[in-house]
Amino acid sequence: MPDELKTEVEQVKQQAEVKQALKHTTHAPEPTKPPAETKDKVWLTGQVLLLATLAVFYYLLTFRFFGFFGKYLGLLHRATIGAMAIVLVIAITKAVDLYVVGPLLSPVSRYNLRRVLRLIAGVVILLLVISVLFQNWYTAVVSVGLISLTLGLALQTPITSFIGWIYIMIKAPYRVGDRIKIEDATGDVIDVGYIDTTLWEFGGDYLSTDHPSGRIIKFPNSRVLSQAVYNYTWPIFPYIWNEIKFSVAYESDLEFIAQTMERVAAEEVGEPMMKRIRVFREILAQTPVDQLEVRERPAVLFRVNSNTWLDAIVRYLVHPKEAGRVKSRLIVKLLAALNAAPDRVMFPKGNAR
């Protein structure tokens, strides 16, 4: 096996972000994003100044001048400390977003990490607010426990969907940008919320092709815990095999048909895409399914048709989001090439079609 191919396979096996590793194999330039823009730095500076202002205010509260607040002085102290903590949490969250999450090359990783980061920040801020409202932590814990029990009983489905969101973040059965099918919902994932997932539907009831229907589909995340998810663009191998079938007569030159269809399909799908199959084959060799034959180039198969004709089927590799356009172009090119030799390629005619 060539050294370059070994390197590609090792990248796929070792990288946590497999799709990014495969992008490196094509030597495609990745856009770079500056860690922080001027407005972001100004915003962080403003948070630091606000934090300093709150600290000065907290210090001033220690003077007797503010004694007129009386019994509310303790609450004001706690509110000031809580405000300082909240500003600090928001500033840290923003800094992590800018300098840790922002430089990541994968937009999917950035999206997922930002959702988790915001969730953690929201939980911490909620706890800080509770600590300000309740001076006694025991009372606060009991209150939160009772509220959680009540909400747990009343909101079982949303809670299950939230658990499904955690499962999606950890196991990644699909991510934003993937084309998936779950039950009767099929489309491109455009948002993965805490409770539900949003798809941009393709195909659907009114279309016979893989084209966006213009509708969106929302389903609860709890479905991923009980339903099979079909992912057409999984990171290791974001392609599918597709087929085009023509009926030809038994008297046709089958060898000529096979060569012509393979050549036209290979010219359309392109050599770079077929190189990905080599990577996939090497990954497959490391699994129990190592004996499966995977061809690098388009293949033509012949099947006996029940209507006394042969079916000439060309099978080729394509990205699922390009499947409809590629098939349309291929049908035109294949028919032009095959019709150019009517004495060697005999199609059904008249009532025999």
Number of C-alpha atoms within 10 A of each C-alpha: 6 6 8 9 15 13 12 20 20 14 19 23 14 10 12 10 16 16 18 17 20 22 13 14 18 13 8 9 8 11 7 10 11 9 15 14 11 8 9 14 13 11 14 17 13 13 18 15 12 16 19 13 13 17 16 11 13 18 11 12 18 12 9 8 9 11 12 9 12 8 9 10 15 13 15 15 17 19 18 18 17 20 20 20 17 20 18 16 17 19 19 15 16 19 18 14 19 17 13 13 21 22 16 14 14 15 14 15 17 16 17 18 17 18 16 14 16 15 13 14 17 15 11 16 19 12 16 18 17 17 18 20 15 15 13 10 13 10 12 17 15 11 14 14 12 12 11 13 12 11 13 14 10 11 12 11 15 18 18 18 23 19 17 22 24 15 16 20 18 10 9 13 16 23 24 19 16 22 24 21 19 15 10 6 16 21 26 25 22 17 16 22 14 20 18 19 21 19 24 20 23 22 16 18 7 7 11 9 13 18 17 16 16 10 12 17 16 15 15 20 26 22 17 18 15 8 10 12 15 15 18 20 21 18 18 18 17 18 20 14 12 18 14 18 16 16 20 22 17 15 12 16 15 18 10 14 20 17 12 16 24 20 16 17 26 19 11 15 18 13 12 9 17 18 15 20 18 17 21 16 18 17 18 16 12 10 9 8 10 12 10 10 9 11 14 18 20 21 19 22 11 16 12 12 12 8 9 12 19 21 19 22 20 21 20 23 24 21 18 18 20 12 19 16 12 17 18 11 12 19 16 10 16 21 12 11 17 18 14 11 13 11 11 17 19 17 19 12 7 6 5 9 10
